[in-house]
Amino acid sequence: MIERYANTYPERLSEIYDPPSILYSRGKLLPADNLSIAIVGSRHATRYGIKIASRLARGLSMAGITIISGLARGIDAAAHQAALEAGGRTIAVLGGGHLKLYPADHAALANEITHQGAVISESPPDTPPRSGSFPRRNRIVSGLSLGVVVVEAAQRSGALISARLAMEQGREVFAVPGPINSRMSKGCHKLIQDGAKLVSSVDDVLDELGPLATPIQTNEAGEIRNPAELKLTEQERNILNTIETTPTSIDSIIERTNIPAARVMSTISILEMRSLIQRVSGNLVARR
């Protein structure tokens, strides 16, 4: 079933310069999808690119991040598939209408995605894909996301359009380095030279995102104020959740969590190093 989203599509998408007036969706868009990362790259991906895209998508999915991509061959398909296999959510953005799916041989993948996310388009269902529609599709991919990870891109690549749009939209841009003699690495290396964050692991992505403008409610971890919280242990999250944005005494944290003082103090140090809290004074801390 294809649904229309007019004023109820994701809040983050409404922040971009030219948001779509309507989204057509198969599957469900959830508030937790605001915690999302796009993974994009070459349609002619190498085995290295497929392996890295799958590893990043799987790790981010397991941390609770929704994976956004464009359902294209190569890196896009690998990212969607890895998210599905990890039991996570993924959203595919089409360049045409739902009834003119491109590429047609990804129909089974699109159907899988509808059960663990959504396939969306701004085009009416019977709109055929055109070359000019894919750059416009890319603004939705980046607009839905907190950041865009580029895995393999030649010097002239649609993935680089997504990266440029992400920069214009104020999103984070990440790039995966590759072999210096690979044509598919040239675009990523140029992005890194221009200031994109070099990515070698999931932690590189989560650490760079920083505090969210608005807390996001997730299914697993409750309310998230910073994506770095997704890496916390149960004890670390328990202690963090007792710390307010106003000064909170360490004694009250010990009392409320019933965790030994030494473990509370060591955990507070970890949370400080991860920039999730700040020390206000000797016995007071506050959430960032």
C-alpha positions, 0 to 999 in steps of 0.5 A: 500500500502506498501512502501519502505524507504531506505535513507528517513527513520527517521533521528533519526533512522539513528543515532543508531549503526545498523539502518535497511537498508530498512523500509517497511511502510504502512502509512506515516512517517512525520518529526513531528514524530521525536518528539516521545516517545515509550511506551512499557510493558507486553503482560500480562498487568493488568488493572492498567497497561492498564489504566496508559499506556492509560493515558500517551499515550493520554496525550502525544498525545494531547501534540503533541508527536508521540507514538511508540510501537510494536503492541503487546497485552497488553501495546503496544496495549493500547498505540496505541489505546489511541493515536488514540482516542486522534487524535494523531499520532502513529507508530507500529513496527513489528517483521515480515513482513506486510503480516504475521502480528502478532498478527493476531487479531490486523489487524484492529488496524494496519489498523487504525494506517496507517491512523494516522501514520504508521506500519513499518518493516525492514522485507520483507512483506512475512517474518513470525515473529520469536522469534529472530526478536522481540529483533531486532524490539525493537532496532527500537522502541527505535531508533525512539524515544526520550525516552522509557517509560516502563509500567509493566514488569516482571523481564524477559521481552521484554520491559526490552530489549527495555529499555537496547537498549534505554540506549545504544542508548543514549535515555531517559529511564522512568519507571512507578512504581506499586504495590510492590507485583505485578510480573508485577512491578518488572522490572519497579522497578529495572529500577528505582533503576538503574537510570530510571526516575520515571514517574507518569504523562506526565509532568515527561516525557516532563520535563526530555527530555531537549533541542533537538539537532536539532529543530523539525517542528510540525504541531501545535506548529511550531518549537520545540527546547525543548519538554517542550515547548509543555506545554506552553500556547499561550501567553508563546509560543508567547513570547518564539518565540520572544526570539533568541538564541543570547541575546534579550532585554526585551524591544524588546519582549514587543514591538514585542508581544504588551503584557503588560510589567508586563505579559511579565516579569512574563512569562519570569520568568516562561520560566526561571524556565522551563529552556527554556531561560536564563537571560544574564543580567538584561534586556537581555535573550536568548533561550537555 
